Amino acid sequence: MFDNLSDKLDNALHVLKGHGQITEVNVAETLKEVRRALVDADVNYKIAKDFTNVVKEKALGQDVLSALKPGQLMVKLVKDELTQLMGGEAAGINLSGDPSVILMSGLQGSGKTTFSGKLASFLKNKKTKKPLLVACDVYRPAAINQLHVVGEQVGVEVFSDEGNQDPVAISKAAIAHAKQNGHNVVIIDTAGRLAVDEAMMTEISNIHAAIEPQETLFVVDSMTGQDAVNTAKAFNDRLDFDGVILTKLDGDTRGGAAISIKSVVNKPIKFIGTGEKMDAIDVFYPSRMADRILGMGDVVSLVERAQEQYDEEEARKLQKKIAKNAFGFDDFLKQLQQIKKMGSMKDLLGMIPGAGKMLKDVDIDDDAFKGIEAIIHSMTPEERSTPKVINSSRKKRIAKGSGTSVQEVNQLLKQFNQMGKMMKMMQGGGGRQMMNMMKG
Ligand code: GDP
């Protein structure tokens, strides 16, 4: 995410390191670089200029903080200002209605249907919500099918009325259906077009006026940079929407849309889409995003993702096993599966401070565990629970069965042993210390 921008900002801010004092000259130089980095990332020139002016004023007025190193101070100022520019605090969605109606708007291909499914799944996981998805694209039967597929994937009912050409009528019928069937959230996926046009705007405005949704969300593809910002402006002028959804942030996005959209439409980014799968949705936290842009990682999100997968009961069982030296390959396999549920490897590693930059050209296979899993699957139950019985003839058999080599089997066994030792060490309180350090 934003690799190029991160690199350039990093370079710009490095200039100040080694200087004893913040002076007008070195601040000006650094900020010129920062501004160039932002403009290269497709941030509107005026926004970039205002941004650097604010940082400059603050930097020169920071006598009190002169104890800090100038480089660090600048990083902090830039981070704080980036956070402000992207909205300051995270903004929630309004779910106060009964049912709460959420209207999705945006161009075709922006990721509306995908996001509708992700949001339905996100809310459904909150247990107290029972969403209903509504297909209101009356022009493309394929779009209705797509929503049905998405609904099935996330286990959420989809309301549609193929052949009905009136999206207002469909929306109203859907809300009535929701009331009758105990759905407390209604997510309406509307028709988009390839470019902003009058017919689309009139249609979505009519739906908006007729159903008075609690939330109107504008979905936009972050890869489109300045176009994303212009489209947002056009929709906001007509719809006065409540929030922005930035999709495709997992791609090769330059970052301009994420940074400038809030200040152009004065509406918060509420969620981001980070992949095609239904769980690739994140609440947008401006300060965490600023950390990521500045290559500082996002440890908080990483810990949260880990916590989502954390099962206390399982953890207790595991601890007992470790204490008794009975941690086997089956447990290991379970752990791998949990890690995989946390998201794509590259995405996870990108949240580790400093790692994003190192990994940007590395192609990380999401199935990096495939070989390991194959090896474990080729072991007998006895071998999995008591790995020390694995002698050389067993190793050969396992390698053959898993399509790997004896060397790879050896490597896994070695790593497994080391891991066992480490886990025993962590049992002595080291684990908690490590968690505390990460939260630090
Ligand atoms: P709609 O026309 O606005 O409903 O857009 P779709 O939901 O059909 O999405 C268009 C394409 O973008 C599809 O191929 C989606 O799989 C893809 N897509 C949507 N959201 C994301 C995302 O966050 N990341 C990536 N990589 N692809 C996405």
Residues whose N, C-alpha, C, O or C-beta is under 5 A from the ligand:
A	BS01	GDP	L107 Q108 G109 S110 G111 K112 T113 T114 F115 T247 K248 L249 D250 G273 T274 G275 E276 A280
